Amino acid sequence: MIKVSVMYPNTPGARFDQEYYRDKHMPMVKARMGDNCKSYTVDKGLAGGAPGAPATYIAMCHLFCDSVEAFQAGFMPHVREIMADVPKYTDLTPVLQISEVVVG
Amino acid sequence: MIKVSVMYPNTPGARFDQEYYRDKHMPMVKARMGDNCKSYTVDKGLAGGAPGAPATYIAMCHLFCDSVEAFQAGFMPHVREIMADVPKYTDLTPVLQISEVVVG
């Protein structure tokens, strides 16, 4: 199992609509990817490690797929529609990472 | 539910023992925290978003707790022992973030 993490840096002054992300964008991504995305999670950043420090990321999602190939097969045919939806909830550019799920 | 994410930057030349982290460190953290940590996951970084780009984080763990207070109640009494174990698997300083689990 692999996990694709999409992490939005918590940049001062940036725009991020947590409700749209949770209720519209991520369900759309899952619907388009179908079984190529087994499940997904969404995090809302609350705080950093040091007392009073802000969260590094204002929001993150993690898409769980059987393989990198499954992710690509599910995501790439819809990349244009998915990317076109991003400005509706943020002006941030996310950091993307693919990880192996070592303990799931 | 909250998630405490501990993310180790993928710094060239740094040391990170994935096996020790998975088999020794993280089980020890869970054992010390007891029920204050409901579960945890471990990720091993494979790749970044752009073709050929390295992963931003070489490894991540995510600790799931009922609240920030539960995390602190489980972690703080053992912080000295847990931190003393870190040099056994890495010389990296992790980025720590607390998030609300919006979709779990």
N, CA and C atoms of all chains as a GROMACS GRO file, in nm:
protein
  624
    1MET      N    1   0.085  -0.121   0.000
    1MET     CA    2   0.000   0.000   0.000
    1MET      C    3   0.088   0.125   0.000
    2ILE      N    4   0.051   0.222  -0.081
    2ILE     CA    5   0.121   0.350  -0.080
    2ILE      C    6   0.023   0.459  -0.038
    3LYS      N    7   0.081   0.570   0.002
    3LYS     CA    8   0.004   0.685   0.048
    3LYS      C    9   0.056   0.807  -0.028
    4VAL      N   10  -0.033   0.879  -0.092
    4VAL     CA   11   0.005   1.004  -0.155
    4VAL      C   12  -0.042   1.116  -0.063
    5SER      N   13   0.055   1.190  -0.010
    5SER     CA   14   0.024   1.299   0.083
    5SER      C   15   0.030   1.431   0.009
    6VAL      N   16  -0.075   1.511   0.022
    6VAL     CA   17  -0.081   1.644  -0.039
    6VAL      C   18  -0.088   1.742   0.077
    7MET      N   19   0.017   1.824   0.091
    7MET     CA   20   0.035   1.905   0.212
    7MET      C   21   0.041   2.053   0.174
    8TYR      N   22  -0.048   2.132   0.231
    8TYR     CA   23  -0.060   2.274   0.198
    8TYR      C   24   0.014   2.358   0.302
    9PRO      N   25   0.125   2.423   0.261
    9PRO     CA   26   0.202   2.503   0.358
    9PRO      C   27   0.116   2.613   0.421
   10ASN      N   28   0.136   2.632   0.548
   10ASN     CA   29   0.057   2.730   0.625
   10ASN      C   30   0.117   2.870   0.608
   11THR      N   31   0.100   2.928   0.491
   11THR     CA   32   0.160   3.056   0.456
   11THR      C   33   0.070   3.170   0.504
   12PRO      N   34   0.127   3.264   0.581
   12PRO     CA   35   0.044   3.375   0.630
   12PRO      C   36  -0.023   3.449   0.515
   13GLY      N   37  -0.151   3.478   0.529
   13GLY     CA   38  -0.225   3.552   0.429
   13GLY      C   39  -0.284   3.468   0.318
   14ALA      N   40  -0.248   3.340   0.315
   14ALA     CA   41  -0.302   3.254   0.210
   14ALA      C   42  -0.449   3.219   0.241
   15ARG      N   43  -0.516   3.173   0.139
   15ARG     CA   44  -0.658   3.139   0.147
   15ARG      C   45  -0.672   2.988   0.145
   16PHE      N   46  -0.753   2.935   0.236
   16PHE     CA   47  -0.782   2.792   0.235
   16PHE      C   48  -0.921   2.769   0.294
   17ASP      N   49  -1.011   2.716   0.212
   17ASP     CA   50  -1.150   2.692   0.254
   17ASP      C   51  -1.160   2.547   0.299
   18GLN      N   52  -1.150   2.525   0.430
   18GLN     CA   53  -1.149   2.389   0.485
   18GLN      C   54  -1.279   2.315   0.452
   19GLU      N   55  -1.391   2.386   0.453
   19GLU     CA   56  -1.521   2.320   0.430
   19GLU      C   57  -1.532   2.273   0.285
   20TYR      N   58  -1.492   2.359   0.192
   20TYR     CA   59  -1.497   2.318   0.051
   20TYR      C   60  -1.405   2.199   0.028
   21TYR      N   61  -1.289   2.204   0.088
   21TYR     CA   62  -1.191   2.096   0.070
   21TYR      C   63  -1.249   1.963   0.120
   22ARG      N   64  -1.311   1.967   0.236
   22ARG     CA   65  -1.366   1.846   0.298
   22ARG      C   66  -1.493   1.798   0.227
   23ASP      N   67  -1.580   1.892   0.193
   23ASP     CA   68  -1.715   1.855   0.146
   23ASP      C   69  -1.727   1.843  -0.005
   24LYS      N   70  -1.641   1.912  -0.079
   24LYS     CA   71  -1.654   1.913  -0.225
   24LYS      C   72  -1.532   1.854  -0.295
   25HIS      N   73  -1.414   1.913  -0.267
   25HIS     CA   74  -1.296   1.873  -0.346
   25HIS      C   75  -1.259   1.727  -0.322
   26MET      N   76  -1.238   1.691  -0.197
   26MET     CA   77  -1.188   1.554  -0.172
   26MET      C   78  -1.290   1.446  -0.211
   27PRO      N   79  -1.420   1.464  -0.184
   27PRO     CA   80  -1.516   1.363  -0.234
   27PRO      C   81  -1.514   1.353  -0.387
   28MET      N   82  -1.492   1.466  -0.456
   28MET     CA   83  -1.483   1.462  -0.603
   28MET      C   84  -1.363   1.381  -0.647
   29VAL      N   85  -1.247   1.406  -0.582
   29VAL     CA   86  -1.126   1.332  -0.617
   29VAL      C   87  -1.149   1.181  -0.598
   30LYS      N   88  -1.206   1.144  -0.485
   30LYS     CA   89  -1.232   1.002  -0.458
   30LYS      C   90  -1.328   0.944  -0.562
   31ALA      N   91  -1.432   1.019  -0.597
   31ALA     CA   92  -1.529   0.970  -0.694
   31ALA      C   93  -1.463   0.947  -0.830
   32ARG      N   94  -1.377   1.040  -0.872
   32ARG     CA   95  -1.311   1.025  -1.002
   32ARG      C   96  -1.213   0.909  -1.001
   33MET      N   97  -1.142   0.890  -0.892
   33MET     CA   98  -1.039   0.785  -0.885
   33MET      C   99  -1.100   0.647  -0.867
   34GLY      N  100  -1.219   0.640  -0.814
   34GLY     CA  101  -1.286   0.511  -0.796
   34GLY      C  102  -1.204   0.418  -0.709
   35ASP      N  103  -1.203   0.289  -0.747
   35ASP     CA  104  -1.132   0.190  -0.666
   35ASP      C  105  -0.980   0.204  -0.671
   36ASN      N  106  -0.929   0.288  -0.762
   36ASN     CA  107  -0.785   0.314  -0.762
   36ASN      C  108  -0.741   0.390  -0.637
   37CYS      N  109  -0.835   0.453  -0.570
   37CYS     CA  110  -0.810   0.512  -0.438
   37CYS      C  111  -0.890   0.433  -0.336
   38LYS      N  112  -0.821   0.360  -0.251
   38LYS     CA  113  -0.890   0.272  -0.155
   38LYS      C  114  -0.962   0.354  -0.048
   39SER      N  115  -0.896   0.461  -0.002
   39SER     CA  116  -0.956   0.548   0.100
   39SER      C  117  -0.872   0.674   0.107
   40TYR      N  118  -0.921   0.771   0.182
   40TYR     CA  119  -0.841   0.892   0.201
   40TYR      C  120  -0.872   0.950   0.338
   41THR      N  121  -0.777   1.031   0.386
   41THR     CA  122  -0.798   1.102   0.511
   41THR      C  123  -0.769   1.250   0.488
   42VAL      N  124  -0.828   1.334   0.574
   42VAL     CA  125  -0.806   1.478   0.566
   42VAL      C  126  -0.771   1.530   0.705
   43ASP      N  127  -0.665   1.610   0.712
   43ASP     CA  128  -0.620   1.672   0.837
   43ASP      C  129  -0.631   1.824   0.826
   44LYS      N  130  -0.668   1.884   0.935
   44LYS     CA  131  -0.667   2.030   0.946
   44LYS      C  132  -0.560   2.070   1.047
   45GLY      N  133  -0.462   2.150   1.006
   45GLY     CA  134  -0.353   2.186   1.094
   45GLY      C  135  -0.398   2.269   1.213
   46LEU      N  136  -0.353   2.229   1.332
   46LEU     CA  137  -0.390   2.301   1.454
   46LEU      C  138  -0.272   2.376   1.514
   47ALA      N  139  -0.157   2.311   1.520
   47ALA     CA  140  -0.042   2.372   1.590
   47ALA      C  141   0.086   2.302   1.548
   48GLY      N  142   0.198   2.371   1.571
   48GLY     CA  143   0.329   2.312   1.549
   48GLY      C  144   0.380   2.245   1.674
   49GLY      N  145   0.508   2.210   1.672
   49GLY     CA  146   0.564   2.138   1.785
   49GLY      C  147   0.596   2.224   1.905
   50ALA      N  148   0.654   2.342   1.880
   50ALA     CA  149   0.690   2.430   1.992
   50ALA      C  150   0.565   2.502   2.044
   51PRO      N  151   0.564   2.538   2.173
   51PRO     CA  152   0.447   2.609   2.228
   51PRO      C  153   0.419   2.738   2.150
   52GLY      N  154   0.296   2.753   2.103
   52GLY     CA  155   0.256   2.872   2.030
   52GLY      C  156   0.295   2.874   1.884
   53ALA      N  157   0.369   2.773   1.839
   53ALA     CA  158   0.411   2.769   1.697
   53ALA      C  159   0.294   2.728   1.608
   54PRO      N  160   0.283   2.789   1.490
   54PRO     CA  161   0.176   2.750   1.399
   54PRO      C  162   0.206   2.614   1.335
   55ALA      N  163   0.101   2.552   1.283
   55ALA     CA  164   0.118   2.427   1.209
   55ALA      C  165   0.199   2.453   1.082
   56THR      N  166   0.284   2.358   1.046
   56THR     CA  167   0.361   2.369   0.921
   56THR      C  168   0.268   2.365   0.801
   57TYR      N  169   0.164   2.284   0.809
   57TYR     CA  170   0.067   2.269   0.700
   57TYR      C  171  -0.073   2.304   0.750
   58ILE      N  172  -0.142   2.386   0.672
   58ILE     CA  173  -0.277   2.428   0.711
   58ILE      C  174  -0.376   2.314   0.689
   59ALA      N  175  -0.345   2.228   0.595
   59ALA     CA  176  -0.430   2.111   0.566
   59ALA      C  177  -0.346   2.008   0.494
   60MET      N  178  -0.386   1.882   0.509
   60MET     CA  179  -0.321   1.772   0.437
   60MET      C  180  -0.429   1.673   0.398
   61CYS      N  181  -0.409   1.607   0.285
   61CYS     CA  182  -0.487   1.486   0.259
   61CYS      C  183  -0.390   1.375   0.227
   62HIS      N  184  -0.435   1.254   0.248
   62HIS     CA  185  -0.355   1.135   0.222
   62HIS      C  186  -0.443   1.037   0.146
   63LEU      N  187  -0.402   1.003   0.025
   63LEU     CA  188  -0.476   0.909  -0.059
   63LEU      C  189  -0.407   0.772  -0.050
   64PHE      N  190  -0.483   0.669  -0.016
   64PHE     CA  191  -0.428   0.534  -0.002
   64PHE      C  192  -0.458   0.454  -0.128
   65CYS      N  193  -0.353   0.401  -0.189
   65CYS     CA  194  -0.367   0.326  -0.314
   65CYS      C  195  -0.283   0.198  -0.304
   66ASP      N  196  -0.320   0.099  -0.385
   66ASP     CA  197  -0.244  -0.027  -0.383
   66ASP      C  198  -0.102  -0.009  -0.434
   67SER      N  199  -0.081   0.085  -0.525
   67SER     CA  200   0.051   0.103  -0.586
   67SER      C  201   0.058   0.241  -0.649
   68VAL      N  202   0.180   0.281  -0.684
   68VAL     CA  203   0.197   0.407  -0.757
   68VAL      C  204   0.121   0.400  -0.890
   69GLU      N  205   0.124   0.284  -0.953
   69GLU     CA  206   0.054   0.267  -1.081
   69GLU      C  207  -0.097   0.285  -1.063
   70ALA      N  208  -0.152   0.234  -0.955
   70ALA     CA  209  -0.296   0.250  -0.930
   70ALA      C  210  -0.329   0.398  -0.908
   71PHE      N  211  -0.243   0.468  -0.835
   71PHE     CA  212  -0.265   0.612  -0.816
   71PHE      C  213  -0.267   0.684  -0.951
   72GLN      N  214  -0.167   0.655  -1.033
   72GLN     CA  215  -0.158   0.723  -1.163
   72GLN      C  216  -0.277   0.687  -1.252
   73ALA      N  217  -0.317   0.561  -1.250
   73ALA     CA  218  -0.430   0.517  -1.333
   73ALA      C  219  -0.559   0.586  -1.290
   74GLY      N  220  -0.571   0.613  -1.160
   74GLY     CA  221  -0.692   0.678  -1.111
   74GLY      C  222  -0.690   0.828  -1.124
   75PHE      N  223  -0.571   0.886  -1.107
   75PHE     CA  224  -0.561   1.032  -1.098
   75PHE      C  225  -0.542   1.098  -1.235
   76MET      N  226  -0.452   1.042  -1.315
   76MET     CA  227  -0.409   1.113  -1.436
   76MET      C  228  -0.523   1.138  -1.536
   77PRO      N  229  -0.617   1.047  -1.555
   77PRO     CA  230  -0.725   1.076  -1.650
   77PRO      C  231  -0.812   1.195  -1.608
   78HIS      N  232  -0.804   1.234  -1.480
   78HIS     CA  233  -0.890   1.340  -1.426
   78HIS      C  234  -0.809   1.459  -1.376
   79VAL      N  235  -0.680   1.461  -1.405
   79VAL     CA  236  -0.592   1.562  -1.348
   79VAL      C  237  -0.637   1.703  -1.386
   80ARG      N  238  -0.687   1.721  -1.508
   80ARG     CA  239  -0.726   1.854  -1.551
   80ARG      C  240  -0.846   1.904  -1.469
   81GLU      N  241  -0.946   1.818  -1.452
   81GLU     CA  242  -1.064   1.856  -1.374
   81GLU      C  243  -1.028   1.879  -1.227
   82ILE      N  244  -0.944   1.791  -1.174
   82ILE     CA  245  -0.906   1.804  -1.033
   82ILE      C  246  -0.827   1.933  -1.011
   83MET      N  247  -0.731   1.961  -1.096
   83MET     CA  248  -0.650   2.082  -1.079
   83MET      C  249  -0.734   2.209  -1.099
   84ALA      N  250  -0.831   2.203  -1.186
   84ALA     CA  251  -0.917   2.320  -1.211
   84ALA      C  252  -1.003   2.352  -1.090
   85ASP      N  253  -1.022   2.254  -1.002
   85ASP     CA  254  -1.104   2.275  -0.883
   85ASP      C  255  -1.024   2.339  -0.769
   86VAL      N  256  -0.893   2.330  -0.775
   86VAL     CA  257  -0.809   2.376  -0.664
   86VAL      C  258  -0.829   2.525  -0.631
   87PRO      N  259  -0.833   2.615  -0.732
   87PRO     CA  260  -0.850   2.759  -0.699
   87PRO      C  261  -0.979   2.790  -0.624
   88LYS      N  262  -1.075   2.696  -0.626
   88LYS     CA  263  -1.200   2.721  -0.553
   88LYS      C  264  -1.180   2.717  -0.402
   89TYR      N  265  -1.074   2.653  -0.355
   89TYR     CA  266  -1.054   2.647  -0.210
   89TYR      C  267  -0.920   2.704  -0.162
   90THR      N  268  -0.824   2.723  -0.255
   90THR     CA  269  -0.696   2.776  -0.206
   90THR      C  270  -0.616   2.843  -0.316
   91ASP      N  271  -0.525   2.931  -0.274
   91ASP     CA  272  -0.425   2.988  -0.364
   91ASP      C  273  -0.286   2.933  -0.332
   92LEU      N  274  -0.281   2.829  -0.252
   92LEU     CA  275  -0.154   2.768  -0.213
   92LEU      C  276  -0.113   2.659  -0.312
   93THR      N  277   0.017   2.637  -0.323
   93THR     CA  278   0.071   2.526  -0.401
   93THR      C  279   0.113   2.417  -0.302
   94PRO      N  280   0.055   2.299  -0.311
   94PRO     CA  281   0.086   2.197  -0.212
   94PRO      C  282   0.219   2.127  -0.238
   95VAL      N  283   0.272   2.069  -0.132
   95VAL     CA  284   0.386   1.978  -0.138
   95VAL      C  285   0.328   1.837  -0.151
   96LEU      N  286   0.379   1.761  -0.246
   96LEU     CA  287   0.326   1.626  -0.268
   96LEU      C  288   0.434   1.524  -0.238
   97GLN      N  289   0.395   1.418  -0.171
   97GLN     CA  290   0.490   1.310  -0.140
   97GLN      C  291   0.423   1.175  -0.154
   98ILE      N  292   0.497   1.080  -0.210
   98ILE     CA  293   0.452   0.940  -0.215
   98ILE      C  294   0.531   0.862  -0.112
   99SER      N  295   0.460   0.788  -0.028
   99SER     CA  296   0.524   0.709   0.077
   99SER      C  297   0.476   0.565   0.071
  100GLU      N  298   0.562   0.477   0.118
  100GLU     CA  299   0.521   0.339   0.145
  100GLU      C  300   0.457   0.334   0.283
  101VAL      N  301   0.342   0.269   0.294
  101VAL     CA  302   0.278   0.254   0.424
  101VAL      C  303   0.346   0.137   0.495
  102VAL      N  304   0.431   0.170   0.591
  102VAL     CA  305   0.511   0.070   0.662
  102VAL      C  306   0.429   0.010   0.777
  103VAL      N  307   0.362   0.096   0.850
  103VAL     CA  308   0.265   0.054   0.952
  103VAL      C  309   0.137   0.130   0.920
  104GLY      N  310   0.029   0.056   0.891
  104GLY     CA  311  -0.095   0.120   0.844
  104GLY      C  312  -0.206   0.117   0.945
  105MET      N  313  -1.088   1.358   1.735
  105MET     CA  314  -0.960   1.286   1.725
  105MET      C  315  -0.854   1.379   1.669
  106ILE      N  316  -0.735   1.376   1.727
  106ILE     CA  317  -0.624   1.453   1.673
  106ILE      C  318  -0.513   1.356   1.628
  107LYS      N  319  -0.427   1.412   1.543
  107LYS     CA  320  -0.315   1.336   1.489
  107LYS      C  321  -0.190   1.417   1.513
  108VAL      N  322  -0.091   1.357   1.573
  108VAL     CA  323   0.039   1.421   1.588
  108VAL      C  324   0.131   1.361   1.482
  109SER      N  325   0.173   1.444   1.388
  109SER     CA  326   0.259   1.399   1.280
  109SER      C  327   0.403   1.437   1.310
  110VAL      N  328   0.492   1.340   1.303
  110VAL     CA  329   0.636   1.363   1.323
  110VAL      C  330   0.702   1.332   1.190
  111MET      N  331   0.761   1.436   1.129
  111MET     CA  332   0.806   1.426   0.990
  111MET      C  333   0.956   1.456   0.982
  112TYR      N  334   1.033   1.361   0.930
  112TYR     CA  335   1.178   1.372   0.925
  112TYR      C  336   1.222   1.420   0.787
  113PRO      N  337   1.275   1.544   0.777
  113PRO     CA  338   1.317   1.597   0.647
  113PRO      C  339   1.420   1.507   0.580
  114ASN      N  340   1.404   1.491   0.450
  114ASN     CA  341   1.491   1.403   0.372
  114ASN      C  342   1.618   1.478   0.333
  115THR      N  343   1.704   1.498   0.431
  115THR     CA  344   1.827   1.576   0.413
  115THR      C  345   1.937   1.486   0.357
  116PRO      N  346   2.002   1.526   0.246
  116PRO     CA  347   2.110   1.443   0.190
  116PRO      C  348   2.219   1.418   0.294
  117GLY      N  349   2.263   1.297   0.303
  117GLY     CA  350   2.370   1.260   0.394
  117GLY      C  351   2.326   1.227   0.534
  118ALA      N  352   2.199   1.250   0.565
  118ALA     CA  353   2.151   1.221   0.700
  118ALA      C  354   2.135   1.070   0.717
  119ARG      N  355   2.126   1.032   0.841
  119ARG     CA  356   2.115   0.890   0.877
  119ARG      C  357   1.972   0.863   0.924
  120PHE      N  358   1.912   0.755   0.876
  120PHE     CA  359   1.780   0.716   0.924
  120PHE      C  360   1.766   0.565   0.909
  121ASP      N  361   1.750   0.497   1.021
  121ASP     CA  362   1.737   0.351   1.023
  121ASP      C  363   1.589   0.316   1.024
  122GLN      N  364   1.535   0.286   0.906
  122GLN     CA  365   1.390   0.260   0.893
  122GLN      C  366   1.347   0.138   0.976
  123GLU      N  367   1.434   0.037   0.983
  123GLU     CA  368   1.396  -0.085   1.055
  123GLU      C  369   1.388  -0.060   1.206
  124TYR      N  370   1.488   0.011   1.257
  124TYR     CA  371   1.485   0.042   1.401
  124TYR      C  372   1.361   0.126   1.434
  125TYR      N  373   1.333   0.222   1.348
  125TYR     CA  374   1.218   0.311   1.371
  125TYR      C  375   1.088   0.231   1.377
  126ARG      N  376   1.072   0.139   1.281
  126ARG     CA  377   0.950   0.058   1.271
  126ARG      C  378   0.942  -0.048   1.381
  127ASP      N  379   1.056  -0.114   1.408
  127ASP     CA  380   1.052  -0.233   1.494
  127ASP      C  381   1.080  -0.204   1.641
  128LYS      N  382   1.151  -0.094   1.670
  128LYS     CA  383   1.189  -0.066   1.808
  128LYS      C  384   1.131   0.066   1.859
  129HIS      N  385   1.161   0.176   1.789
  129HIS     CA  386   1.124   0.307   1.843
  129HIS      C  387   0.972   0.324   1.854
  130MET      N  388   0.903   0.305   1.743
  130MET     CA  389   0.759   0.333   1.744
  130MET      C  390   0.681   0.238   1.836
  131PRO      N  391   0.712   0.107   1.837
  131PRO     CA  392   0.644   0.021   1.936
  131PRO      C  393   0.671   0.065   2.080
  132MET      N  394   0.792   0.115   2.108
  132MET     CA  395   0.823   0.163   2.242
  132MET      C  396   0.738   0.286   2.275
  133VAL      N  397   0.727   0.379   2.181
  133VAL     CA  398   0.644   0.499   2.204
  133VAL      C  399   0.500   0.458   2.234
  134LYS      N  400   0.447   0.368   2.153
  134LYS     CA  401   0.307   0.323   2.174
  134LYS      C  402   0.292   0.256   2.311
  135ALA      N  403   0.390   0.174   2.347
  135ALA     CA  404   0.382   0.103   2.475
  135ALA      C  405   0.382   0.201   2.592
  136ARG      N  406   0.468   0.305   2.583
  136ARG     CA  407   0.476   0.402   2.692
  136ARG      C  408   0.348   0.486   2.700
  137MET      N  409   0.292   0.522   2.584
  137MET     CA  410   0.173   0.608   2.583
  137MET      C  411   0.046   0.532   2.620
  138GLY      N  412   0.046   0.401   2.602
  138GLY     CA  413  -0.071   0.321   2.637
  138GLY      C  414  -0.195   0.369   2.563
  139ASP      N  415  -0.307   0.369   2.632
  139ASP     CA  416  -0.434   0.407   2.568
  139ASP      C  417  -0.442   0.555   2.533
  140ASN      N  418  -0.347   0.634   2.581
  140ASN     CA  419  -0.347   0.774   2.539
  140ASN      C  420  -0.313   0.788   2.391
  141CYS      N  421  -0.253   0.686   2.333
  141CYS     CA  422  -0.233   0.679   2.188
  141CYS      C  423  -0.321   0.566   2.136
  142LYS      N  424  -0.423   0.602   2.058
  142LYS     CA  425  -0.518   0.500   2.011
  142LYS      C  426  -0.454   0.410   1.906
  143SER      N  427  -0.374   0.468   1.819
  143SER     CA  428  -0.307   0.391   1.716
  143SER      C  429  -0.201   0.480   1.653
  144TYR      N  430  -0.119   0.422   1.569
  144TYR     CA  431  -0.020   0.502   1.496
  144TYR      C  432   0.006   0.439   1.361
  145THR      N  433   0.057   0.524   1.271
  145THR     CA  434   0.097   0.475   1.139
  145THR      C  435   0.240   0.522   1.113
  146VAL      N  436   0.308   0.450   1.025
  146VAL     CA  437   0.445   0.486   0.986
  146VAL      C  438   0.453   0.486   0.833
  147ASP      N  439   0.512   0.592   0.778
  147ASP     CA  440   0.533   0.605   0.634
  147ASP      C  441   0.682   0.611   0.606
  148LYS      N  442   0.721   0.550   0.496
  148LYS     CA  443   0.858   0.560   0.445
  148LYS      C  444   0.854   0.639   0.314
  149GLY      N  445   0.925   0.750   0.306
  149GLY     CA  446   0.920   0.835   0.187
  149GLY      C  447   0.978   0.764   0.066
  150LEU      N  448   0.904   0.770  -0.045
  150LEU     CA  449   0.949   0.707  -0.170
  150LEU      C  450   0.987   0.811  -0.276
  151ALA      N  451   0.905   0.914  -0.292
  151ALA     CA  452   0.927   1.009  -0.401
  151ALA      C  453   0.850   1.137  -0.374
  152GLY      N  454   0.893   1.243  -0.443
  152GLY     CA  455   0.822   1.369  -0.438
  152GLY      C  456   0.720   1.377  -0.550
  153GLY      N  457   0.664   1.495  -0.570
  153GLY     CA  458   0.558   1.511  -0.669
  153GLY      C  459   0.609   1.516  -0.812
  154ALA      N  460   0.717   1.588  -0.836
  154ALA     CA  461   0.769   1.601  -0.972
  154ALA      C  462   0.845   1.474  -1.009
  155PRO      N  463   0.848   1.439  -1.138
  155PRO     CA  464   0.921   1.319  -1.180
  155PRO      C  465   1.067   1.326  -1.137
  156GLY      N  466   1.113   1.222  -1.069
  156GLY     CA  467   1.251   1.216  -1.024
  156GLY      C  468   1.283   1.293  -0.898
  157ALA      N  469   1.186   1.367  -0.846
  157ALA     CA  470   1.209   1.446  -0.724
  157ALA      C  471   1.211   1.355  -0.602
  158PRO      N  472   1.300   1.385  -0.506
  158PRO     CA  473   1.302   1.303  -0.385
  158PRO      C  474   1.183   1.338  -0.294
  159ALA      N  475   1.152   1.246  -0.203
  159ALA     CA  476   1.049   1.272  -0.103
  159ALA      C  477   1.092   1.388  -0.012
  160THR      N  478   0.998   1.471   0.027
  160THR     CA  479   1.027   1.579   0.122
  160THR      C  480   1.068   1.523   0.258
  161TYR      N  481   1.002   1.415   0.298
  161TYR     CA  482   1.031   1.353   0.428
  161TYR      C  483   1.075   1.208   0.407
  162ILE      N  484   1.183   1.170   0.471
  162ILE     CA  485   1.235   1.034   0.457
  162ILE      C  486   1.148   0.936   0.534
  163ALA      N  487   1.082   0.984   0.637
  163ALA     CA  488   0.990   0.901   0.716
  163ALA      C  489   0.896   0.993   0.792
  164MET      N  490   0.778   0.939   0.823
  164MET     CA  491   0.680   1.011   0.905
  164MET      C  492   0.612   0.910   0.995
  165CYS      N  493   0.573   0.957   1.114
  165CYS     CA  494   0.477   0.879   1.190
  165CYS      C  495   0.362   0.970   1.228
  166HIS      N  496   0.248   0.910   1.251
  166HIS     CA  497   0.128   0.983   1.290
  166HIS      C  498   0.067   0.910   1.410
  167LEU      N  499   0.059   0.983   1.521
  167LEU     CA  500   0.001   0.928   1.644
  167LEU      C  501  -0.142   0.978   1.657
  168PHE      N  502  -0.237   0.886   1.671
  168PHE     CA  503  -0.379   0.924   1.683
  168PHE      C  504  -0.420   0.922   1.830
  169CYS      N  505  -0.473   1.035   1.876
  169CYS     CA  506  -0.512   1.049   2.016
  169CYS      C  507  -0.649   1.117   2.022
  170ASP      N  508  -0.718   1.096   2.134
  170ASP     CA  509  -0.851   1.156   2.149
  170ASP      C  510  -0.844   1.308   2.156
  171SER      N  511  -0.736   1.362   2.208
  171SER     CA  512  -0.725   1.506   2.227
  171SER      C  513  -0.578   1.543   2.246
  172VAL      N  514  -0.550   1.672   2.239
  172VAL     CA  515  -0.414   1.719   2.267
  172VAL      C  516  -0.376   1.684   2.411
  173GLU      N  517  -0.473   1.693   2.500
  173GLU     CA  518  -0.447   1.662   2.642
  173GLU      C  519  -0.409   1.514   2.659
  174ALA      N  520  -0.478   1.427   2.584
  174ALA     CA  521  -0.445   1.284   2.592
  174ALA      C  522  -0.304   1.259   2.539
  175PHE      N  523  -0.269   1.327   2.430
  175PHE     CA  524  -0.131   1.313   2.378
  175PHE      C  525  -0.030   1.355   2.483
  176GLN      N  526  -0.053   1.472   2.543
  176GLN     CA  527   0.043   1.523   2.642
  176GLN      C  528   0.050   1.431   2.764
  177ALA      N  529  -0.067   1.380   2.806
  177ALA     CA  530  -0.071   1.291   2.923
  177ALA      C  531   0.006   1.162   2.896
  178GLY      N  532   0.002   1.116   2.770
  178GLY     CA  533   0.071   0.993   2.736
  178GLY      C  534   0.219   1.012   2.707
  179PHE      N  535   0.250   1.126   2.646
  179PHE     CA  536   0.387   1.146   2.594
  179PHE      C  537   0.480   1.209   2.697
  180MET      N  538   0.432   1.312   2.766
  180MET     CA  539   0.523   1.392   2.848
  180MET      C  540   0.589   1.313   2.961
  181PRO      N  541   0.521   1.221   3.029
  181PRO     CA  542   0.589   1.147   3.136
  181PRO      C  543   0.706   1.062   3.085
  182HIS      N  544   0.710   1.039   2.952
  182HIS     CA  545   0.813   0.951   2.895
  182HIS      C  546   0.902   1.023   2.796
  183VAL      N  547   0.891   1.156   2.792
  183VAL     CA  548   0.961   1.232   2.688
  183VAL      C  549   1.111   1.211   2.694
  184ARG      N  550   1.166   1.201   2.815
  184ARG     CA  551   1.310   1.185   2.828
  184ARG      C  552   1.357   1.052   2.768
  185GLU      N  553   1.286   0.945   2.801
  185GLU     CA  554   1.323   0.813   2.747
  185GLU      C  555   1.304   0.808   2.596
  186ILE      N  556   1.194   0.867   2.548
  186ILE     CA  557   1.166   0.864   2.404
  186ILE      C  558   1.271   0.945   2.328
  187MET      N  559   1.304   1.064   2.377
  187MET     CA  560   1.402   1.146   2.307
  187MET      C  561   1.542   1.082   2.310
  188ALA      N  562   1.573   1.013   2.419
  188ALA     CA  563   1.704   0.948   2.430
  188ALA      C  564   1.718   0.834   2.330
  189ASP      N  565   1.607   0.784   2.280
  189ASP     CA  566   1.610   0.674   2.183
  189ASP      C  567   1.632   0.724   2.039
  190VAL      N  568   1.603   0.851   2.015
  190VAL     CA  569   1.607   0.905   1.878
  190VAL      C  570   1.743   0.890   1.811
  191PRO      N  571   1.856   0.921   1.882
  191PRO     CA  572   1.987   0.909   1.815
  191PRO      C  573   2.019   0.767   1.770
  192LYS      N  574   1.945   0.668   1.820
  192LYS     CA  575   1.971   0.530   1.777
  192LYS      C  576   1.927   0.506   1.633
  193TYR      N  577   1.837   0.590   1.580
  193TYR     CA  578   1.793   0.568   1.441
  193TYR      C  579   1.814   0.687   1.350
  194THR      N  580   1.841   0.806   1.405
  194THR     CA  581   1.858   0.920   1.314
  194THR      C  582   1.936   1.033   1.379
  195ASP      N  583   1.996   1.116   1.293
  195ASP     CA  584   2.057   1.242   1.337
  195ASP      C  585   1.974   1.361   1.288
  196LEU      N  586   1.854   1.334   1.240
  196LEU     CA  587   1.765   1.440   1.190
  196LEU      C  588   1.679   1.497   1.302
  197THR      N  589   1.641   1.622   1.286
  197THR     CA  590   1.544   1.685   1.376
  197THR      C  591   1.410   1.689   1.305
  198PRO      N  592   1.308   1.625   1.361
  198PRO     CA  593   1.181   1.618   1.289
  198PRO      C  594   1.100   1.747   1.300
  199VAL      N  595   1.010   1.763   1.204
  199VAL     CA  596   0.906   1.866   1.207
  199VAL      C  597   0.784   1.802   1.273
  200LEU      N  598   0.726   1.870   1.370
  200LEU     CA  599   0.612   1.815   1.442
  200LEU      C  600   0.488   1.900   1.415
  201GLN      N  601   0.378   1.836   1.391
  201GLN     CA  602   0.252   1.908   1.369
  201GLN      C  603   0.137   1.836   1.439
  202ILE      N  604   0.046   1.913   1.497
  202ILE     CA  605  -0.078   1.859   1.552
  202ILE      C  606  -0.192   1.899   1.459
  203SER      N  607  -0.271   1.801   1.419
  203SER     CA  608  -0.382   1.826   1.328
  203SER      C  609  -0.511   1.770   1.386
  204GLU      N  610  -0.621   1.830   1.346
  204GLU     CA  611  -0.752   1.771   1.370
  204GLU      C  612  -0.781   1.671   1.259
  205VAL      N  613  -0.827   1.552   1.294
  205VAL     CA  614  -0.863   1.454   1.193
  205VAL      C  615  -1.004   1.490   1.144
  206VAL      N  616  -1.009   1.546   1.024
  206VAL     CA  617  -1.136   1.594   0.967
  206VAL      C  618  -1.208   1.480   0.897
  207VAL      N  619  -1.132   1.400   0.822
  207VAL     CA  620  -1.182   1.276   0.763
  207VAL      C  621  -1.081   1.169   0.801
  208GLY      N  622  -1.126   1.068   0.875
  208GLY     CA  623  -1.031   0.969   0.929
  208GLY      C  624  -1.049   0.834   0.864
   0.00000   0.00000   0.00000
